[in-house]
Amino acid sequence: MPYQFEDLKKSCQTEWQAYIEHSFVQQLGNASLAPEAFQHYLKQDYLFLIQFARAFALAAYKSPTLSDLRQAKQGLQAIVDVELDLHISYCKEWGISEQELAELPEARATLAYTRYVLDTGNRGDLLDLHVALSPCMVGYGEIANWLNSRAETIRGENNPYDAWIAMYESDEFQDAMQAEISWLNERLADVSPARFKELTRIFSDATRLEIDFWEMGLKQSD
Ligand SMILES: Cc1ncc(CO)c(N)n1
């Protein structure tokens, strides 16, 4: 049986579920999340996105084919020209100025996660890097879908976090998530059991670092 993305999730099911169904996510869905926790998260996510853009630049460098190079360029462009602008205006609505964002120190959870991804890409190949990136690309799309499937989730103007859910349920994000899964499925189909085992380590590490990112938001830790 060729390996598929689903097998990566199955290899760390407990951690994956703890990430997708984290209390930060549940509280965001039922509108009970403390605004301070959300603001802390938003600020750190700005710093996260900057490092995430660098990871796509690294993906360009690690691309053996023109098609991979184009894909990496598209990812970098989407973050720099669209996501970061959106994030900056969203932060403004939450009372966080661009000046404040520019001067923020990185929380340890942000440092750990982003540098882990960059280091994994540096020492490995494009597949290692994509596996390290996949919990972000796929996880947030799944989170939006999971929230929408729950009776406890409040949508619309009665939830101050509605726009956050809307961003990750959008066609743009869901399409990017599907594209990432397809790219991985194509590559995973050819890997050996030993190579797959290495990749499950990376996937599980990145998933655990996503859990820490939610914890950092909830506890407002720096
Ligand atoms: C920490 C984190 N993971 C994933 C995403 C989705 O892009 C994000 N914005 N932030």
The ligand as a Tripos MOL2 file, in Angstrom:
@<TRIPOS>MOLECULE
LIG
   10    10     1     0     0
SMALL
NO_CHARGES

@<TRIPOS>ATOM
      1 C1          0.4960   28.9590   14.0990 C.3       1 LIG1
      2 C2         -0.2240   28.9430   12.8040 C.ar      1 LIG1
      3 N1         -0.4280   27.7750   12.1810 N.ar      1 LIG1
      4 C3         -1.0730   27.7330   11.0050 C.ar      1 LIG1
      5 C4         -1.5430   28.8910   10.4020 C.ar      1 LIG1
      6 C5         -2.3040   28.8290    9.1150 C.3       1 LIG1
      7 O1         -1.6820   29.5170    8.1040 O.3       1 LIG1
      8 C6         -1.3070   30.1070   11.0820 C.ar      1 LIG1
      9 N2         -1.7350   31.2920   10.5600 N.pl3     1 LIG1
     10 N3         -0.6550   30.1000   12.2780 N.ar      1 LIG1
@<TRIPOS>BOND
     1     1     2 1
     2     2     3 ar
     3     2    10 ar
     4     3     4 ar
     5     4     5 ar
     6     5     6 1
     7     5     8 ar
     8     6     7 1
     9     8     9 1
    10     8    10 ar
@<TRIPOS>SUBSTRUCTURE
     1 LIG1         1 GROUP 0 **** ****
